Amino acid sequence: MKPILRATLVSALSLAAFLPLNSFAASPNSANNGVLVDRIVAVVDDRIILKSELNSRLLEKSDELAQQNIPVSDVEALREQVLESLITEAVQLSRAELTGLQVSDQELNEQMEKIAAGNKLSLLELRNRLNIEVDNGFNKLRDKIKTQMLIQKLRQREVISRVQVTESEIENYLKRKTLANKYREINLRHILVALPESATQQQRQQALQKINEIRQRALNGEDFTQLAVRYSNGSRALDGGDLGWMSDSQVPTFFAKQVNNMNLGDISDVIQSPSGFHLIQIADQRQAGTQKVDQYHLFRFLVLSDGAQQQMQAPASIREAAANINSLDDFKALQQTFADIPETENANSDMGWRSSEELSPELQTRLAGLNVGQALDPVATQRGWLIYYLDGIRTVNEDADDKREEAAKAVQMRKANEMFDLWLRRLRDEAYVRIEL
């Protein structure tokens, strides 16, 4: 199994739903026998976290850390970090539910197709592979991805969308890029010792002492990732503090000065921000080169039908409808042709511009022989037959396509990164949380 697919699968195995309090009850048989099948370890607003879920997520995270060669020396400390991550996740899900955020089936299906394409599989092949490895593995992965997408929507609404980017910030970004004459990307690792929103002087001193002790241990040769797993209050603590790849301009402002003077493997001085005290390490760096890629502007229409994947080909009426499409207007007329399908089902039919890497191998192969203005033969899915229409093809330079838009997004993400930990801490502080370990 390819590493990407294995990592995707592992992260899906231990997903357990957060249950509303009023839906939790002991099994009648277990109550009569006096056997405790499970118990609550934390209450978060009107949700509960079960011991079985904590143990399952702990096993999952231990496996992930082992795959990254990050040793776990203190299991209890890891257990506390895992429980805190479950609490943080539950807090965000409660907030998303309160604000009415949802993930549609179409959005989820598109994301599953991207995962399949990233593993060089069709969606059907991905489903079969996951279900072979784990009982009901495909649906477990769908649930996991849906949770992640819902949380990302919440972060987009409450953090990223509220970031204001000025024209002067865009101009300064472009000037720095020109002066640097390079596109460096760095992989940062991060440790945060958080402060309460209204921290006392004593709390600040204790936090500062703790971060200094952690820094000294890192300088003495202890593994930075293991220290992050054990001690960091950051949202990526259980990933060894890995913040992922980012350009210099996306680095949070309060890290930027130190990053500019750091080399690969260096550990920063203690950095203070409104959310607490930080340490960072440059785990890796690379030059981001330019690359030309083909992109396809696609539309799709779903004809609902049970058992499509068990049929050799689509019904003649659906095949004929696809064959008669010669323009975007013809494609849009499908809604009248199949008037019994709710309009909401295909309300977001425009898939936008997609690069080859974002499409399944099967779809890439089919598109190779298709002319602009034509539709593919219907494709069987779990919910029915998909008709894809190709509206355009273009070749773009990923790094130079739209420098101004790139600058605006980079500045926005840098400022959002600065706000995120503080937002998450406030969300956590405002929630009702009771731990019952």
SULVEN-V339897 format. One record per backbone hydrogen bond with DSSP energy under -0.5 kcal/mol. CO is the residue of the C=O (numbers start at 1). NH is the residue of the N-H. E is the energy in kcal/mol with one decimal. If there is no record, write none. Layout:
<<CO/NH/E> <CO/NH/E>>
This chain:
<<2/6/-2.5> <3/7/-2.7> <4/8/-2.3> <5/9/-2.6> <6/10/-2.9> <7/11/-2.0> <8/12/-0.6> <9/12/-1.2> <9/13/-1.2> <10/13/-0.6> <10/14/-0.6> <12/15/-1.2> <17/19/-0.6> <19/48/-1.4> <20/23/-2.0> <21/24/-1.6> <23/25/-0.6> <27/31/-2.4> <28/32/-2.3> <29/33/-2.0> <30/34/-0.8> <30/35/-1.9> <31/34/-0.5> <34/36/-0.5> <35/37/-0.9> <39/51/-2.7> <41/436/-3.4> <42/49/-2.5> <43/434/-2.5> <44/47/-2.5> <46/21/-2.0> <47/44/-2.5> <48/19/-0.8> <49/41/-2.9> <49/42/-1.4> <50/54/-2.2> <51/55/-2.9> <52/56/-2.2> <53/57/-2.8> <54/58/-2.4> <55/59/-2.2> <56/60/-2.3> <57/61/-2.7> <58/62/-2.3> <59/63/-2.2> <60/64/-2.2> <61/65/-2.5> <62/66/-2.2> <63/67/-2.1> <64/68/-1.1> <65/70/-2.9> <66/69/-1.5> <69/71/-0.7> <71/73/-0.6> <74/78/-1.8> <75/79/-2.6> <76/80/-2.1> <77/81/-1.9> <78/82/-2.7> <79/83/-2.5> <80/84/-2.2> <81/85/-2.1> <82/86/-2.1> <83/87/-2.4> <84/88/-2.6> <85/89/-2.2> <86/90/-2.5> <87/91/-2.5> <88/92/-1.9> <89/93/-2.3> <90/94/-2.5> <91/95/-2.0> <92/96/-2.5> <93/97/-2.5> <94/98/-2.4> <95/99/-1.9> <96/101/-2.2> <97/100/-1.0> <102/104/-0.5> <104/108/-2.2> <105/109/-2.8> <106/110/-2.3> <107/111/-1.8> <108/112/-2.2> <109/113/-2.0> <110/114/-1.7> <111/115/-2.0> <112/116/-2.3> <113/117/-2.6> <114/118/-2.5> <115/119/-1.0> <116/119/-0.8> <116/121/-2.7> <117/120/-1.8> <122/126/-2.5> <123/127/-2.5> <124/128/-2.4> <125/129/-2.5> <126/130/-2.6> <127/131/-2.3> <128/132/-1.5> <129/133/-1.8> <130/134/-2.6> <134/137/-2.1> <136/140/-1.8> <137/141/-2.1> <138/142/-2.3> <139/143/-2.2> <140/144/-2.1> <141/145/-2.9> <142/146/-2.5> <143/147/-2.1> <144/148/-2.2> <145/149/-2.7> <146/150/-2.2> <147/151/-2.2> <148/152/-2.3> <149/153/-2.3> <150/154/-2.0> <151/155/-2.4> <152/156/-2.5> <153/157/-2.4> <154/158/-2.8> <155/159/-2.1> <155/160/-1.9> <156/161/-2.9> <159/162/-0.8> <160/163/-1.5> <164/166/-0.5> <166/170/-1.7> <167/171/-2.5> <168/172/-2.5> <169/173/-2.0> <170/174/-2.4> <171/175/-2.3> <172/176/-2.3> <173/177/-2.1> <174/178/-2.1> <175/179/-2.7> <176/180/-2.4> <177/181/-1.8> <177/182/-0.6> <183/288/-3.8> <184/248/-1.1> <185/286/-2.5> <186/188/-0.7> <186/246/-1.9> <187/283/-2.6> <187/284/-1.1> <188/243/-3.0> <188/244/-0.5> <189/281/-2.1> <191/279/-2.1> <192/194/-0.7> <192/233/-3.5> <193/277/-2.3> <196/199/-1.0> <200/204/-2.1> <201/205/-2.2> <202/206/-2.4> <203/207/-2.3> <204/208/-2.6> <205/209/-2.4> <206/210/-2.2> <207/211/-2.4> <208/212/-2.1> <209/213/-2.0> <210/214/-2.2> <211/215/-2.4> <212/216/-2.2> <213/217/-2.0> <214/218/-2.2> <215/219/-2.6> <216/220/-1.7> <217/222/-2.4> <218/221/-1.4> <223/227/-2.0> <224/228/-2.2> <225/229/-2.4> <226/230/-2.0> <227/231/-2.8> <227/232/-0.5> <228/232/-1.7> <234/237/-1.6> <236/239/-1.6> <236/241/-2.2> <236/242/-0.5> <237/240/-1.7> <239/242/-0.8> <241/190/-1.4> <241/243/-0.5> <244/188/-1.3> <246/186/-3.0> <247/250/-1.4> <247/251/-0.6> <248/251/-0.9> <252/255/-2.2> <252/256/-1.5> <253/257/-0.7> <255/259/-2.5> <256/260/-2.2> <257/261/-0.6> <258/261/-1.2> <259/262/-1.6> <263/266/-2.3> <266/282/-1.1> <271/278/-3.2> <273/276/-1.2> <275/195/-1.9> <276/273/-2.6> <277/193/-2.8> <278/271/-2.4> <279/191/-2.5> <280/268/-2.6> <281/189/-2.5> <281/283/-1.0> <282/265/-3.0> <284/187/-3.1> <286/185/-2.9> <286/288/-0.5> <287/289/-0.9> <291/398/-2.5> <293/396/-2.5> <294/356/-1.0> <295/394/-2.2> <296/298/-0.8> <296/354/-2.5> <297/391/-3.0> <297/392/-0.9> <298/351/-2.4> <298/352/-0.6> <299/389/-2.9> <301/303/-0.6> <301/387/-2.7> <302/304/-0.8> <303/385/-2.5> <305/308/-0.8> <307/310/-1.2> <308/311/-1.6> <315/318/-0.7> <315/319/-2.2> <316/320/-2.7> <317/321/-1.7> <318/322/-1.9> <319/323/-2.2> <320/324/-1.6> <322/325/-1.3> <324/326/-0.6> <327/331/-2.0> <328/332/-2.6> <329/333/-1.3> <331/334/-1.9> <332/335/-1.2> <333/336/-0.9> <333/337/-1.9> <334/338/-2.8> <336/339/-0.9> <338/341/-1.8> <342/345/-1.5> <342/346/-0.5> <343/346/-1.0> <344/347/-1.0> <346/349/-0.9> <349/300/-1.7> <349/351/-0.7> <352/298/-1.7> <354/296/-2.8> <355/358/-1.4> <356/359/-1.8> <360/364/-2.6> <361/365/-2.3> <362/366/-2.0> <363/367/-2.4> <364/368/-1.4> <365/369/-0.6> <366/369/-0.9> <367/370/-2.0> <371/374/-1.4> <374/390/-2.5> <379/386/-3.1> <383/305/-2.0> <384/381/-2.6> <385/303/-3.1> <386/379/-2.8> <386/388/-0.6> <387/301/-2.0> <388/376/-2.3> <389/299/-2.2> <389/391/-0.7> <390/373/-3.3> <392/297/-2.8> <394/295/-3.1> <396/293/-2.5> <396/398/-0.7> <397/400/-0.9> <397/401/-1.2> <402/406/-2.5> <403/407/-2.4> <404/408/-2.4> <405/409/-2.3> <406/410/-2.5> <407/411/-2.6> <408/412/-2.2> <409/413/-2.5> <410/414/-2.2> <411/415/-2.3> <412/416/-2.3> <413/417/-2.5> <414/418/-1.3> <415/419/-1.2> <416/420/-1.9> <417/421/-0.6> <419/423/-2.4> <420/424/-2.7> <421/425/-2.3> <422/426/-2.2> <423/427/-2.4> <424/428/-2.3> <425/429/-2.4> <426/430/-2.1> <427/431/-0.9> <428/431/-0.5> <431/433/-0.7> <432/45/-3.1> <434/43/-2.8>>
